[in-house]
């Protein structure tokens, strides 16, 4: 039952409150406690049977006998919350908080009621208080983040959800809501840019990125070309256009754009690697080795360059031990990438190391099967260019690797 953690409060807690209050004689206290206990247990029994009307009646009876019991009012509010009687829930939680402002349950669910009824401004304070009182309560972070988003306070929403993501890095709900905030911020920013200067090179660059993410290659190319026409010497534009060509298999066009990019930004290790990859595909091994060696110098943890360099050494009959070293580096950087194991098997075959060859082929088959299963599942495309900034950018498909 939702909120059951808070509904299941121990009776001993209420009795302690009553004893501290010090009413009348000991005999009168005992009689009062007995009646409260009977109504409280009846309320708990009704909760367990999901007889919420009776639970409400019993909690109200407890409050008539002892109105100062804030926890009971909080429990009453929780029952109203479960019944979606939002107005009554708000009153019960407010009543409880007047008597005990530091009740975690009352603060949390008061904020959640406000969120549910679109009263986002009112939800902020009780939810912030709930986080302060119970830093481990995920719902407080999620609801506060949602309220900030609805109020147009995306930066505040991002801050609170990033804290939640640090606390629960594997929580899909937290990550989803953080993604929503990023998307909102991105969309708002893009709209503002388009309003300020709809024909700027940045707007065309973003449009190109958007079309690329949607795999609309033709429009992506058009927009990137417009961006380049306005800012031909700006770093990143030729790479973006070349990358579209490269992913589409248009190697001549990709090569031309990548070469232009290196004139502007020679430190762009992704451009260096992809030129090496193109020359490897074209079997221009002298150039392939030149660019791939440079790429691993520029970015020692770029697994794709190590993979291609190992392959180039295999195809040219070069130093097989160096090939093994580069391919093992790929395994270290990307343990789930299957191609490196297939290439290692090729090296071991050349060296007559049959046992190692068989082991690598078995690993390849297992990882390839896992990869194929993932490809069949629903995938979420990141904005174009974002993966390129990450050292774990997807490995290009190998045409010689068996499917």
GIQUIPE-V750107 format. One record per backbone hydrogen bond with DSSP energy under -1.0 kcal/mol. CO is the residue of the C=O (numbers start at 1). NH is the residue of the N-H. E is the energy in kcal/mol with one decimal. If there is no record, write none. Layout:
BEGIN
co = {CO,CO}
nh = {NH,NH}
e = {E,E}
END
This chain:
BEGIN
co = {1,3,4,7,11,12,13,14,15,16,17,18,25,26,27,28,29,30,31,32,33,34,35,36,37,38,39,40,41,42,43,44,45,46,47,50,51,52,53,54,55,56,57,58,59,60,61,62,66,68,69,70,71,72,73,74,75,76,77,78,79,80,81,84,85,86,87,88,89,90,91,92,93,94,96,100,103,104,105,106,107,108,109,110,111,112,113,114,115,118,119,123,124,125,126,127,128,129,130,134,138,139,140,141,142,143,144,145,146,147,148,149,153,154,155,156,157,158,159,160,161,162,163,164,168,171,172,173,174,175,176,177,178,179,180,181,182,183,184,185,186,187,188,189,190,191,192,193,197,200,201,202,203,204,205,206,207,208,209,210,211,212,215,216,217,218,219,220,221,222,223,224,225,226,227,231,234,236,237,238,239,240,241,242,243,244,245,246,249,250,251,252,253,254,255,256,257,258,259,260,261,265,267,268,269,270,271,272,273,274,275,276,277,278,279,283,284,285,286,287,288,289,290,291,292,293,294,295,299,301,302,303,304,305,306,307,308,309,310,311,312,313,314,319,320,321,322,323,324,325,326,327,328,329,330,334,338,338,339,340,341,342,343,344,345,346,347,348,349,352,353,354,355,356,357,358,359,360,361,362,363,364,365,366,367,368,369,370,371,372,383,387,390,398}
nh = {4,7,8,9,15,16,17,18,19,20,21,22,29,30,31,32,33,34,35,36,37,38,39,40,41,42,43,44,45,46,47,48,49,51,50,52,55,56,57,58,59,60,61,62,63,64,65,66,69,70,73,74,75,76,77,78,79,80,81,82,83,85,84,86,89,90,91,92,93,94,95,96,97,98,100,103,107,108,109,110,111,112,113,114,115,116,117,119,118,120,123,127,128,129,130,131,132,133,134,137,142,143,144,145,146,147,148,149,150,151,153,152,157,158,159,160,161,162,163,164,165,166,167,168,171,175,176,177,178,179,180,181,182,183,184,185,186,187,188,189,190,191,192,193,194,195,196,197,200,204,205,206,207,208,209,210,211,212,213,214,216,215,217,220,221,222,223,224,225,226,227,228,229,230,231,234,237,240,241,242,243,244,245,246,247,248,250,249,251,254,255,256,257,258,259,260,261,262,263,264,265,268,269,272,273,274,275,276,277,278,279,280,281,282,284,285,288,289,290,291,292,293,294,295,296,297,298,299,302,303,306,307,308,309,310,311,312,313,314,315,316,318,317,323,324,325,326,327,328,329,330,331,332,333,334,337,341,342,343,344,345,346,347,348,349,350,351,353,352,354,357,358,359,360,361,362,363,364,365,366,367,368,369,370,371,372,373,374,375,376,386,390,393,401}
e = {-2.0,-1.8,-2.4,-2.2,-2.0,-2.1,-1.6,-2.2,-2.4,-2.0,-1.7,-1.2,-2.3,-2.2,-2.1,-2.4,-3.0,-2.1,-2.0,-2.6,-2.9,-2.3,-2.3,-2.9,-2.8,-2.0,-2.2,-2.4,-2.5,-2.2,-2.3,-2.2,-1.4,-3.1,-1.8,-1.3,-1.9,-2.5,-2.1,-2.5,-2.5,-2.5,-1.7,-1.9,-2.2,-1.8,-1.5,-2.2,-1.7,-1.6,-1.5,-2.3,-2.3,-2.5,-2.3,-1.9,-1.9,-2.2,-2.4,-2.3,-1.7,-2.8,-1.2,-1.3,-2.2,-2.5,-1.9,-2.2,-2.7,-2.7,-2.3,-2.1,-2.5,-1.6,-2.6,-1.3,-2.1,-2.9,-2.7,-1.8,-2.2,-2.0,-2.3,-2.2,-2.1,-2.5,-1.8,-3.3,-1.7,-1.0,-1.2,-1.9,-2.5,-2.5,-2.1,-2.0,-2.0,-2.3,-2.9,-2.0,-2.3,-2.5,-2.1,-2.6,-2.2,-2.2,-2.3,-2.1,-2.5,-1.7,-3.2,-1.7,-2.2,-2.7,-2.1,-2.2,-2.3,-2.4,-1.7,-1.7,-2.4,-1.7,-1.8,-3.0,-1.8,-2.2,-2.8,-2.4,-2.2,-2.3,-2.1,-1.8,-2.3,-2.4,-2.5,-2.7,-2.6,-2.9,-2.7,-2.4,-2.6,-2.4,-2.0,-2.3,-2.4,-1.9,-2.1,-2.6,-1.8,-2.0,-2.2,-2.6,-2.5,-2.5,-2.3,-2.5,-2.8,-2.4,-2.2,-1.4,-2.9,-1.5,-1.3,-2.2,-2.6,-2.0,-2.5,-2.5,-2.3,-1.9,-2.3,-2.4,-2.3,-1.4,-1.8,-1.6,-1.3,-2.2,-2.3,-2.9,-2.8,-1.4,-2.0,-2.9,-2.5,-1.5,-2.5,-1.1,-1.5,-2.2,-2.9,-2.0,-2.2,-2.8,-2.4,-1.8,-2.3,-2.2,-1.1,-1.1,-3.7,-1.9,-1.2,-1.9,-2.7,-2.6,-2.1,-2.0,-2.5,-2.3,-2.5,-2.0,-2.2,-2.2,-2.8,-1.3,-2.4,-3.0,-1.6,-2.6,-2.6,-2.5,-1.6,-2.4,-2.1,-1.3,-2.6,-2.6,-2.0,-1.3,-1.6,-2.6,-2.4,-2.5,-2.5,-2.1,-2.6,-2.2,-1.8,-2.7,-1.8,-2.7,-1.0,-1.9,-2.6,-2.2,-2.4,-2.4,-2.7,-1.5,-1.5,-1.9,-2.1,-2.4,-3.5,-2.0,-1.1,-1.3,-2.4,-2.3,-2.0,-1.5,-2.1,-2.6,-2.0,-2.1,-1.8,-2.9,-1.0,-1.3,-2.2,-2.6,-2.2,-2.4,-2.1,-2.1,-2.1,-2.6,-2.5,-2.1,-2.7,-2.8,-1.9,-1.9,-2.6,-2.4,-2.0,-2.0,-2.2,-1.3,-2.1,-1.2,-1.3,-1.1}
END
